Amino acid sequence: MTFEVLGPPVAEGYCHYNDCRNRSVAPFFAFSLWLSGAVAFTKDEASVDNYSKFESSVRKFTAACGGKLMINHPGVKSPKPHC
């Protein structure tokens, strides 16, 4: 699948807090935040699956291998890093 991102990110950085490490299953997490309308799949969106452990986030991953793609935060109009 492919996707495009329009414009610059709202924020970007690194996080090593426990919830970031839990979500990424890694010792630290590199991130960039865009407004929800700035990211769109342009090819093979049907191969993307979703998982939501919490109401505050929806993980998107490849259905074929489980590779992580992004995390959406429904209801957040202006994302802000919490780290």
C-alpha positions in Angstrom: 0.0 0.0 0.0 1.0 3.6 -0.4 -0.1 6.8 1.3 0.6 10.4 0.9 1.0 13.1 3.5 0.2 16.8 2.7 2.1 19.6 4.4 4.5 19.6 7.3 3.9 17.7 10.5 2.3 19.4 13.5 5.0 17.9 15.7 7.7 15.3 15.7 10.0 13.8 18.2 11.1 10.8 20.3 9.4 9.3 23.3 10.6 6.8 25.9 7.6 6.9 28.3 5.9 3.7 29.2 2.8 4.1 27.1 4.9 5.0 24.0 7.1 1.9 24.6 4.0 -0.3 25.1 2.4 1.0 21.9 5.5 0.6 19.8 6.9 -2.5 21.6 10.3 -0.8 21.5 12.6 1.0 24.0 11.7 4.3 22.4 9.3 5.6 19.8 10.0 8.1 17.0 6.9 9.9 15.9 5.4 12.7 13.7 1.9 14.1 14.1 -0.3 15.3 11.2 -3.8 16.6 11.2 -6.1 13.7 10.2 -7.0 15.1 6.8 -3.4 15.4 5.8 -2.8 11.6 5.5 -4.5 9.5 2.8 -4.0 6.1 1.4 -3.5 6.2 -2.3 -3.1 2.5 -3.1 -4.2 -0.9 -1.6 -6.1 0.6 1.4 -8.0 -2.7 1.5 -4.7 -4.4 2.8 -4.8 -2.1 5.9 -6.4 -3.4 9.1 -7.3 -1.7 12.3 -7.0 -2.5 16.0 -8.3 -0.5 18.9 -7.3 -1.4 22.5 -8.3 2.0 23.8 -11.0 4.4 22.5 -8.4 7.1 22.3 -6.3 5.4 19.5 -6.7 3.2 16.5 -3.7 1.3 15.2 -3.4 0.8 11.5 -1.2 -2.1 10.3 -0.7 -4.3 7.2 -3.1 -7.3 7.2 -0.6 -9.5 5.5 2.3 -9.3 8.0 1.2 -7.0 10.9 3.7 -4.3 10.1 2.8 -1.1 11.9 1.8 1.9 9.8 0.3 4.6 12.0 -1.9 5.3 15.0 -5.0 7.5 14.6 -6.5 9.4 17.5 -10.2 9.8 16.8 -11.8 13.1 18.0 -8.4 14.9 18.3 -8.6 18.0 16.1 -5.1 19.4 16.8 -2.7 16.6 17.9 -0.1 17.4 20.5 2.7 15.2 21.7 2.2 13.9 25.2 5.8 13.1 25.9 
